[in-house]
Amino acid sequence: MTWPPRPEPLGGRLDVVGVGEAMLLLQAPPPAPIEEADALSVSVAGAELNVCAAVARLGGRAAFLSAVGDDAPGRRVRRAVRELGVADRLLRVDPARPTGLFLRETPADGARRVTYYRAGSAASALDAPAAALLTGHDAPRAVVVSGLTAALGAGPRRLLERLAGQAAAAGTAVVLDVNLRPALGIDEALATMRRLLPHVDLLLLGDDESGPLFDTTDPAEVLARAAAAGVGETVLKGGERGCWLWDEGPRHVPAHPTRAVDTVGAGDAFLGGYLAGRLAGAGPLPAADLGARIAAGVVAHPGDTEGLPDPPTARRLLAAALTPPPGRP
């Protein structure tokens, strides 16, 4: 177990590697459904990439481990990774498989719908040997994995298990974001994550995901069952209701009030802020407050990362999280 991490200034070495799939996103402008839209917006989205983007914005060094096709969507993904300040040297080009894509629509009833086209994608062919990229002198301080990647196929699941098994020896913390997606199937993802739990240093999950994983939604019970499974630290997210974590007992941290324009990417932004704060030396409560502030900015803007703070604001937010409150050392 490599948690809590030894505090270091962000950016001195490779702080975080996200492992997963980034895809081309085609989105219908609300409230038009896909079948009625005259045009679709084009962007890039991926949960682990979003986390890396938040860490990079706060001054950390982040890289994204994935694969894309030798195609126009793949080139768009690579460009987006670089524009987010994330290193793309671990992003492999697969000449035999396409880049994944998905469609998103938010019709008049407000119920967001997503359709994936990722079966057989380049990222779905990731496998255990890719874990060798994160060993040796360039091992990151933390590796971020998720249930999304576990749902991509047997190869990605083997990769996650190899990464988790080798992380402690490399001094790398394992960060698991449960990120269940029923549209991708959850049974194999849940089974994989249960095997990973003894190796997990930091677990993030929504209270809608705690039931399938731990058979309870009670915050204190979730934190206790995660600890019993071997997890070093757990944060249970409740969206606009804030989050719960353990800090000398179960603690609740409220969300920051904001006008929600687009909630997609909020959890990723929270994790990026929380992880950056903890790596830099913030305690669990100020790190959660930092994550909540970063998430509030993201939900106030359309898109997954458009609401991240500008670099000077991000530095101020991180500095505030690292400043002890009056009366505390």
C-alpha positions in Angstrom: 0.0 0.0 0.0 1.5 3.4 -1.0 -1.1 5.6 0.5 -1.3 8.3 1.7 1.3 9.5 -0.7 4.4 11.3 0.3 3.7 15.0 -0.3 5.6 16.5 -3.3 5.1 19.6 -5.4 3.1 18.7 -8.5 5.0 18.5 -11.8 8.4 17.5 -10.4 8.0 14.1 -12.0 5.3 12.1 -13.6 2.4 12.4 -11.2 -0.5 10.5 -12.9 -1.1 8.1 -15.7 -4.7 7.5 -16.8 -5.5 4.2 -18.4 -8.6 3.9 -20.6 -10.2 4.9 -23.8 -10.8 8.3 -25.2 -13.3 8.5 -28.1 -14.6 10.8 -30.7 -17.9 12.3 -29.3 -20.7 13.4 -31.7 -23.4 15.3 -29.8 -26.8 16.6 -30.8 -27.6 20.1 -29.5 -30.2 19.8 -26.8 -33.1 19.2 -27.0 -32.9 17.7 -30.5 -32.6 13.9 -30.6 -30.1 12.4 -33.0 -32.8 11.5 -35.6 -33.9 15.1 -35.8 -30.7 17.0 -35.4 -29.4 19.0 -38.4 -25.8 19.1 -37.1 -23.7 17.4 -34.5 -20.9 18.9 -32.5 -17.5 17.0 -32.5 -15.3 16.7 -29.5 -13.2 14.1 -27.6 -14.3 12.5 -24.3 -12.9 9.8 -22.0 -13.2 9.5 -18.2 -9.5 8.8 -17.4 -8.4 11.5 -19.9 -10.7 14.0 -18.1 -9.0 13.1 -14.8 -5.6 13.6 -16.3 -6.7 17.0 -17.7 -7.7 18.2 -14.3 -4.4 17.1 -12.7 -2.5 18.8 -15.5 -4.5 22.1 -15.1 -3.5 22.1 -11.4 0.1 21.9 -12.3 0.7 18.1 -12.4 2.5 16.1 -15.0 0.0 13.6 -16.5 0.1 11.0 -19.3 -2.6 9.0 -21.0 -2.1 5.3 -21.7 -4.5 4.1 -24.5 -4.7 3.2 -28.1 -6.4 4.8 -31.1 -6.7 3.8 -34.8 -4.7 5.1 -37.6 -7.6 7.3 -38.7 -9.0 10.8 -38.5 -10.8 10.2 -35.1 -7.6 8.9 -33.7 -5.7 12.0 -34.9 -8.4 14.1 -33.3 -8.0 12.2 -30.0 -4.2 12.7 -30.0 -4.6 16.4 -30.7 -7.1 16.8 -27.9 -4.8 14.9 -25.4 -2.0 17.3 -26.2 -4.2 20.4 -26.0 -5.3 19.4 -22.5 -1.7 19.4 -21.4 -1.5 15.6 -21.1 1.4 13.7 -22.5 0.5 11.4 -25.4 3.7 9.2 -25.5 1.8 6.3 -24.1 -0.9 6.6 -26.6 -0.3 3.8 -29.2 -1.6 3.9 -32.8 -3.1 0.6 -33.9 -3.1 0.3 -37.7 -5.6 -2.6 -37.7 -8.4 -1.3 -35.5 -10.5 1.9 -35.5 -10.9 4.6 -32.9 -14.0 4.3 -30.8 -16.8 6.8 -31.0 -20.1 7.5 -29.3 -23.2 9.6 -29.7 -24.8 11.7 -27.0 -28.2 13.3 -27.0 -30.2 15.1 -24.4 -33.8 15.3 -25.7 -36.6 17.5 -24.2 -37.3 15.1 -21.3 -33.7 15.8 -20.0 -32.8 12.1 -19.9 -29.3 11.9 -21.5 -28.9 9.0 -23.9 -25.5 7.6 -25.1 -24.9 5.1 -27.9 -21.4 3.5 -28.0 -19.5 2.3 -31.1 -16.5 0.9 -29.4 -16.6 -2.9 -30.0 -13.4 -3.9 -31.7 -11.8 -0.5 -31.1 -8.1 0.0 -30.8 -8.4 0.6 -27.0 -10.4 -2.6 -26.6 -7.3 -4.5 -27.7 -5.1 -3.2 -24.9 -3.7 -6.1 -22.9 -1.4 -7.0 -20.0 2.0 -6.3 -21.8 1.1 -2.6 -21.9 1.7 -2.5 -18.2 5.4 -2.6 -18.8 5.2 1.0 -20.0 4.7 2.0 -16.3 7.7 0.4 -14.7 11.3 1.4 -14.2 12.5 5.0 -13.8 9.4 6.5 -15.3 6.8 4.9 -13.0 4.1 7.4 -12.1 3.2 8.4 -8.6 -0.4 7.2 -9.3 -2.2 5.2 -12.0 -5.9 5.9 -12.6 -8.1 3.0 -13.8 -11.8 2.5 -13.9 -14.7 0.1 -14.4 -15.1 1.6 -17.9 -11.8 0.1 -18.9 -12.8 -3.2 -17.2 -15.9 -3.3 -19.4 -13.9 -3.0 -22.7 -12.9 -6.7 -22.9 -10.7 -9.5 -21.5 -7.5 -7.8 -22.6 -8.1 -4.5 -20.8 -9.2 -6.5 -17.7 -5.9 -8.4 -17.8 -4.1 -5.0 -18.2 -5.8 -3.6 -15.1 -4.9 -6.6 -13.0 -1.3 -6.6 -14.1 -1.0 -2.9 -13.3 -2.6 -3.4 -9.9 -0.2 -6.3 -9.1 2.9 -4.4 -10.1 2.1 -1.0 -8.8 3.3 -1.3 -5.1 6.7 -2.5 -6.1 7.1 0.5 -8.4 5.9 2.9 -5.7 2.8 3.7 -7.7 -0.6 4.3 -6.0 -3.6 2.5 -7.6 -6.6 4.8 -8.0 -9.8 3.1 -9.0 -12.9 5.0 -10.2 -15.8 2.6 -10.3 -17.6 4.3 -13.2 -20.1 1.6 -14.0 -21.9 1.9 -17.4 -24.8 -0.5 -17.7 -24.8 0.0 -21.5 -21.4 -1.7 -21.5 -22.4 -4.5 -19.1 -21.3 -4.4 -15.5 -20.9 -8.1 -14.4 -17.4 -8.6 -15.7 -16.4 -5.1 -14.6 -17.6 -5.7 -11.0 -15.9 -9.0 -10.8 -12.6 -7.4 -12.0 -12.9 -4.5 -9.5 -13.5 -6.8 -6.6 -10.2 -8.6 -7.5 -8.5 -5.2 -7.6 -9.7 -3.9 -4.3 -6.9 -5.4 -2.1 -4.4 -3.4 -4.3 -6.4 -0.1 -4.4 -5.0 2.8 -2.6 -7.7 5.3 -3.4 -11.3 4.3 -4.4 -13.8 6.7 -5.8 -17.4 5.6 -6.4 -20.8 7.1 -6.7 -23.5 6.3 -4.1 -25.5 4.8 -7.1 -22.5 2.4 -7.6 -21.9 1.4 -4.0 -24.9 -1.0 -3.9 -23.6 -3.2 -6.8 -20.1 -3.2 -5.4 -20.7 -3.4 -1.6 -24.4 -4.3 -1.2 -25.0 -1.0 0.7 -25.6 2.6 0.1 -25.0 3.8 3.7 -21.9 6.0 3.7 -20.4 4.7 6.9 -21.0 1.1 5.8 -19.5 1.7 2.3 -16.4 3.2 3.9 -16.1 0.3 6.4 -16.6 -2.4 3.7 -14.1 -0.8 1.4 -11.5 -0.7 4.2 -12.3 -4.4 5.1 -11.6 -5.3 1.4 -8.1 -3.7 1.7 -8.7 -0.3 0.2 -6.5 2.5 1.6 -8.8 5.4 1.2 -12.4 5.8 -0.1 -14.5 8.7 -1.3 -18.2 8.1 -1.8 -19.7 10.7 -4.2 -23.2 11.9 -4.0 -23.4 14.5 -6.8 -25.0 17.7 -5.7 -25.2 16.2 -2.1 -21.4 16.3 -1.8 -19.2 13.4 -0.7 -18.4 11.2 2.3 -14.9 10.1 3.4 -13.1 8.9 6.5 -11.1 11.4 8.4 -11.0 10.3 12.1 -14.5 9.1 11.4 -17.0 9.3 8.6 -17.1 12.9 7.3 -19.4 14.7 4.9 -18.0 17.4 2.5 -20.8 19.5 0.8 -20.7 20.2 -2.9 -20.2 23.8 -4.1 -23.4 25.3 -5.2 -23.5 26.2 -8.9 -26.0 26.3 -11.8 -25.6 23.0 -13.5 -25.5 23.3 -17.3 -23.9 19.9 -18.1 -23.1 17.3 -15.4 -21.0 15.1 -17.6 -17.4 15.1 -16.5 -18.2 16.3 -12.9 -17.0 13.1 -11.3 -13.8 13.0 -13.3 -13.1 16.7 -12.4 -13.7 15.9 -8.7 -11.3 13.0 -8.8 -8.6 15.0 -10.7 -8.9 17.7 -8.1 -8.9 15.4 -5.1 -6.0 13.3 -6.4 -3.9 16.3 -7.2 -4.6 17.7 -3.8 -3.6 14.5 -2.0 -0.4 14.1 -4.1 0.6 17.7 -3.3 0.1 17.2 0.5 -3.5 18.2 1.2 -5.5 16.3 3.8 -8.7 14.4 2.8 -11.1 17.2 3.7 -9.3 20.1 1.9 -8.6 17.8 -1.1 -12.3 16.9 -1.2 -13.2 20.7 -1.1 -10.7 21.3 -4.0 -12.3 18.5 -6.0 -15.8 19.9 -5.3 -14.6 23.4 -6.5 -13.2 21.9 -9.7 -16.3 19.9 -10.3 -18.5 22.9 -9.8 -16.7 24.8 -12.6 -17.1 21.8 -15.0 -20.8 21.4 -14.4 -21.4 25.1 -15.0 -20.2 24.7 -18.6 -21.1 22.4 -21.5 -18.6 19.7 -22.2 -16.3 17.4 -20.2 -13.4 19.8 -19.5 -14.4 23.2 -20.8 -15.2 24.4 -17.3 -11.7 23.6 -15.8 -10.2 26.7 -14.2 -7.5 28.7 -16.0 -4.0 27.9 -14.8 -3.6 30.9 -12.4 -7.0 30.2 -10.8 -6.1 26.5 -10.5 -2.8 27.3 -8.8 -4.7 29.5 -6.3 -7.2 26.8 -5.5 -4.4 24.3 -4.9 -2.5 26.6 -2.7 -5.7 27.2 -0.6 -6.1 23.5 -0.2 -2.5 23.2 1.1 -3.0 26.0 3.6 -4.0 24.8 7.0 -7.1 26.5 8.5 -6.5 28.8 11.5 -5.7 26.9 14.6 -4.4 23.8 12.9 -0.8 23.1 12.1 
